[in-house]
């Protein structure tokens, strides 16, 4: 779901989705989720930086 939201330029919603459901995932999946979350933070920050300029 988060990947689809990212592709739709809705990174903030994707971040919220991962953060709200991360604790329900098994420990083995958390590293993968964390990697997606880091990528979303980068995209989100880049979007905010673009708006400032």
C-alpha positions as CSV (number, residue, x, y, z in Angstrom):
1,X,0.0,0.0,0.0
2,X,2.8,2.4,0.9
3,X,4.5,1.8,-2.4
4,X,1.3,2.7,-4.3
5,X,0.9,5.8,-2.3
6,X,4.4,6.8,-3.1
7,X,3.8,6.3,-6.8
8,X,0.7,8.5,-6.5
9,X,2.9,11.3,-4.9
10,X,1.3,10.8,-1.5
11,X,4.5,10.1,0.5
12,X,3.1,11.7,3.7
13,X,0.2,9.3,3.7
14,X,2.5,6.4,3.0
15,X,4.7,7.3,5.9
16,X,1.6,7.5,8.2
17,X,0.5,4.1,7.0
18,X,3.8,2.4,7.7
19,X,4.2,4.0,11.0
20,X,0.7,3.0,12.1
21,X,1.0,-0.7,11.1
22,X,4.8,-1.3,11.6
23,X,4.3,-2.7,15.1
24,X,1.9,-5.4,13.8
25,X,4.5,-6.8,11.4
26,X,6.9,-9.6,12.4
27,X,10.4,-8.6,13.3
28,X,11.8,-10.1,10.1
29,X,9.7,-7.7,8.0
30,X,10.6,-4.5,9.9
31,X,14.0,-4.0,8.2
32,X,12.3,-4.0,4.9
33,X,9.6,-1.6,6.1
34,X,12.3,0.7,7.6
35,X,14.0,0.8,4.2
36,X,10.8,1.9,2.5
37,X,10.2,4.4,5.3
38,X,13.6,5.9,4.8
39,X,13.0,6.2,1.1
40,X,9.7,7.9,1.7
41,X,11.3,10.4,4.1
42,X,13.7,11.3,1.4
43,X,11.0,11.8,-1.1
44,X,8.9,13.8,1.3
45,X,11.8,16.1,2.3
46,X,12.6,16.6,-1.4
47,X,9.1,17.7,-2.0
48,X,9.1,20.1,0.9
49,X,12.4,21.5,-0.3
50,X,11.0,22.1,-3.7
51,X,8.0,24.0,-2.3
52,X,10.3,26.3,-0.4
53,X,12.2,27.3,-3.5
